[in-house]
């Protein structure tokens, strides 16, 4: 039977609880579920639906409670490892085993961050190596257990209860993150090669006609009647143009109406948004809170006919792969790309879709959502959603409006 060692004691009652406490403190100060691995967010979403809080309006409130509960539990377990030596090794092994399992899933899925120590924390593979090493040390080195009297044991248990109560009070008493100010990225409208070529107005033809008629009429008409003749010629020449104007006028009116009717972002935004896009099917896109955060103006005919909308990140490999495979040669439908502005500019990938119209969500809040997400829109109504681009059937059905 291996006897306990001082190193094992330091590991179980010092290093591991300090590691756990630091991660919990970072999550508490940041106060956003974006730091949770998507696997954990998936479990929380399932739990929210189980208790009837799966609607998008309720999910943010549920996640706030769940995140605080998780943080307070980590504080409580860290205190238990320090103050309850009899259970420190078992708790350390259990916590580290759970962390390693989650991190393995995060690394396999290719996520850039596990959120263990904030958005600026180390990559998941580094945290996995550290947690795995700590777990190996906990399992191999047995801590020493000094013989304690009942009074001492009772005092430590009381201290742990007090410390846990204090941690819970601090965690749930800390005010929620304040609302954030909207920060538009730029005022330039969405652009694309295809859109530019189809929205050139007719005045260019009118100008050319006017110049031609003026130069043609000048040599054959006396100076005293040049003005009258030119006016007559121009009037007859602009008659065809006047037939084109009515066709252009509704487009202008539609553009103005669409731009003014599309919801504007509120002055104060939530600190984070957790859209449940699966719940949007059958509803107007404009009715969703996230729609108001899309950088405007939008295309004039966005709510007319069929459109594909794709939420993506510019440094997302999966997003780039979908664009390259399905949008590079021929668009399945007019396509609006909406980027999420939380990427690292140094890691951004080039956009392979030259015909797509690109815009962005406004800066300010955090967007707690995986990418890419594809929506098929018809007359402004969401017809289908694809949240897993690796699901070929779902992706093709969304692109083909089936």
N, C-alpha and C positions, 0 to 999 in steps of 0.2 A: 504493500500500500504506500503510494507516494505521499510524503509529508508535504504540508503547505510551505510556501515560500514567500518571502517578502515581496518579490517581484509580482507574484500572483495577487497578493493583497493590493499592491499599488495599482495593478492593472484593473482589478474588479471594483475597487473602491475609490480610485482616483482618475485614471486615464479614460476609461470607458464612460463613467458618468460625466466627466468634463466634456468629452466629445459629444455626448447626447445633449447636454445642457446648451452647448454652443449652437448646435443646429436648431434647437427649439427657440433659443433667443433670437436668432436671425429670422426665423419664420414669424415670430411674434412682432418684431419691429417692422418687418416688411408688410405683413398683414394682407397677403393676397394668395388665393388658392393657385395662382399661376406657378408658384414654387413647388406645388405637389406634383409628383410624377403622374402622368396621364393614367397609369394603371390604378393609382390610388383615387384619382378623380373619378374614374369609371366606377369604382366600388361605392364612392360617396353618391354618385348620381343614381346608382341602383338603390341605395338606401333611401334617397330622397323620394324616388318613385314609390318605394315600398310604404312610406308613411304619408303618401299623398301630397308631396311637395315637389313633384317632378316638373311642374309647369315652369317656364322660363322666369316668370315673375317671382316665383317662390324659391327658385334654386339658389339665387345669390344669397338670400337670407339663410338657407339651410347650410350652404358651404361656409358661411361665416361662423355659424355655430359649430360645425364639424371641425373646421380648422382650429378654432380655439380649444375645442375638446381634445384634439390630437396634441396640440402644444402643451396643454396642461397635463396630459398623461405623460408626455416625455419628461416634463419637469418632475412629476411625481415619481417616475421610475428612476430618474437620476438621483433624487433624494433618497429613495429606498436603497439603492446600491451603496450609498455613503453611510446611511444611518442604521441599516439593517444588515449587518455583516453575514448573518446566517443565510440570507437569501441573495446576497450580492452577485455571486457567481452564476446562479441559475437565471437571475434577471438579465445579467449581461449577456449570457449565451443566447437566451431567448430573443432579446432585442436585436442583437447583431445577426442572428440567423434570419430574422424577418427582413432586416435591412439588406442583407446579401441577396436574398431571394428577389426582392424588389429591384435591386440594382442590376442583377443579371437580366431581368426582363427589360429594363431600361436600355441597357447596352445592346441587347439583341435587337430591340426595335429601332436603334440608331438615333435616339433622342440626343440632342446636343447638351442638355442639362438635366440633372435630376432634381434641382431645386433644394438640395440638402443644405446648402450654405448660401442661399440667395442667388440672384441672377448672375453674380460675378464669381460664384464658387467654382471649384475645380470640376473638370469633366467627369461624367459618370464612371468611366473606367478607373480614374484615379481614386475616387471615393470607394469604388468596389474593392480595389487592391488594399486600401487602408482598412476598410471594414473586415475584409477577409483575413488580414493579418491580425487584427485585434481579436477576431473570433478564434483563430488558431491559438493565440496566446492564452485566452481565457480557458479554452478547453484543455490545454497542455499544462499550464501552471496553476496549481491549486493554491488558493489563498490560505493564510493562517487564520485560525479562529481562536482567539483568546477566550479563556473561560471567564464568563461574566456572571455577576450576581443578578438575581431577579430584579432588584431595584434598578440596576444599571440598564438591563434589557428593557424594563418598562419605561425608563426615562428616554431611551433612544426611540422607542416606539411612539411615545408622546411627541418627541421632537419631529419625527417623520410626519405624523398627522398634522402638526402645526405648520410644518414647511409645505406640505401638500395643500393645505387649506389656503395658505398665503399665495402659493403659485396659482391656484385656481382663481382666487380673487383678483390677482393682478392680470391674469390672462383674459378673463371675461370682463374685467373692469376697464381695461384699456379701451379708449374710444376707437371707433372704427375709422378707417382712413377717410380723410376729408374728400369731398367732391373735388374734382379737378377741372381746370379751365380748358376749354377747347383750344387746340392749337393747330389751325389749318396748315397743311404742308406748303401749299402754293395756291395761287388763284388761277393758274392756267387751266383751261378746260381740257377734258380728255381729248386726245388726238390719235388718229390712225391714218394710214395711207388710204385705206378704203373710204373712210368717212370724208376725208378732204376732197377726194375726187368726185364724190356724189353731192357735195353741198356747195359747189361753186355757183354763185348766183348768175343770173342772166345779164346784168348790166354790161359785161364785157362784150357781148354780142351787140348790144345797143350802141356802145361807144364805137365799135368798128363800123357799124352801119352808118352812124352819123358822120364819121370822118369820110367814108367813101362817098356818101351822097353829097356832102359839101364840096369835096374836091371835084366830083363829077359834074356838079351843077354850076360851078363857078365859071368855067371857060365858055359855056354856051348861053349864059344869061347876062344881059347888060347889068352894069353896076347898079343902076337905079332900081332894078327889080330883083336883085340877088337875094335880098332878105326874104321877100315873099316867096320866091321860087324855092329857096332852100327850106323854108318852113314847110311848104307843101310837100316837098320830097321827103323831108324827115318825118312828117306826119304819116305819110303812106308807108314809109320804111319801118316805123315803130309799131304799125298795126299788128304784125305778127308777134312782136315782143309783148304787146298788151295782152295777147292770148296766153302767153306764157306766165305772165305775172300772177293771174288768179291761181295758177297751179302752184306758184311759189309762196303765195300769201298764206294759204292754210298751213304750210310747213313752218313758216315764221310764227304764226299764231300758236301752232302746236308747241313749238319750242318754248315760246314765252310762257304758255300755260303750264307745260310740263315742268319748266324750271321753277315757276312760282308755286306750283302745287306740291312738288316734292317736299317732304318734311325737312325742316331745318334742324340742326343740332341745338339742344338747349345750351344756355350760357354755362351752366354747371353740369358736369357729367359725373356718372358713377365712377368710382376708382377703378372698377374692372367690370367687364361684360362677359357673360357666359352664355352665348347663344345656343339654343337647342334647335338647330336647323331642321331636324326631323319633324318638329312640330309646325313647321311653316307650310307644309304641303297643303294646297287648297286655299291658301290665304294670300292676299296681296303682299308683295314684298315691301311695299311702302308702309304697311301697318306694323312692321317689326321695329323695335327700338334701335336695332343695329343699322337699319336702313338710313336713318337720319344722320348717321356718322360717316356715310360715304361722301367723299370729297365731291363737291359739285362745281360746275353744272354737269348733268348727265346728258347723254345723247337725246336729241329731241324726240326720236321715235322709240325710246327705250321701252315704253309700255304699249307698243304696237307690234303685234306679231310675235314671232318666236325669238328668244334670246337665250344665250348661255351666260351665266354669271359664275365666275370662279374666284373664290377667296384663296389667296396664296401668300407665301412669304418669299422674298427674293433670294433668300439663302437656303431655300428648301429643295433638297435633291429630288424628292418625289414630285413636287410641283413642276420643276423643270422637266422632268421625265414625261409627265402628262402633256405639257405644252409641246414638247418636241415631237411626241408621238402622234397626237391627235389634232394639233392646231397649227402645225408648221406649214403644211402643204395646202390644205383646204379646210376652211372653217365649217363645222357642222351647222352653224347658225351664227348670226352676228354675236360677237362675244365681248363681254365686259370683264376685264380683270381688275380685281380690287385687292391691292396689296395691304398686308398688315404691317404697320411701321414699327416693328420691334426687332428688326434684323441688324446684323453687324454689316456695315457697308463694305468692309474688307472681304466678306464672304459672299457677297451678292453674285448671283449668276446672271448671264445675259438672257434677255427675253427672246426666245426663238420665234415668237408669233408677231410678225410685222403687221398683220391685218387686224389684230385685236385692239380694242380701245382700252387703255389702261388708266386707272385712277387709284385712289388709296383711301383707307380710312383715316380720319383726322387723328392727329397726335393728341396725347393726353392720357386717356385711360389705358388699362392693360386689357388685351383681348385674349381671354382664356379659351382658346379653341385650337384644335389641331388643323393642319392643312396638308394637302389641298381639300377644299370643299367645292363641289360643283352643283349648280342649281339650273334646272331647265325652267325658263319663264315663258309664259304665253299670255300676251295682253296684260302683263303686269302681275299675273297670278303664278305662284310657285307650283309647278306641276310634279316635279320629281327632284330628289336630293341624293347626292352620292357623297358619303363621308369617308369611304374607304376606296381609294383609287386602285388598290390592288385587287378589289373585287371586280373582275372583268364584266360580269353580268350587270352589276349595278351601274358601272361606269358607262357601258355601251347603252343601256336603257336610258340613262340621263341624257347622253349626247344625242340620242335618236328620238327623244320625246316619247318613249314607250312606257 
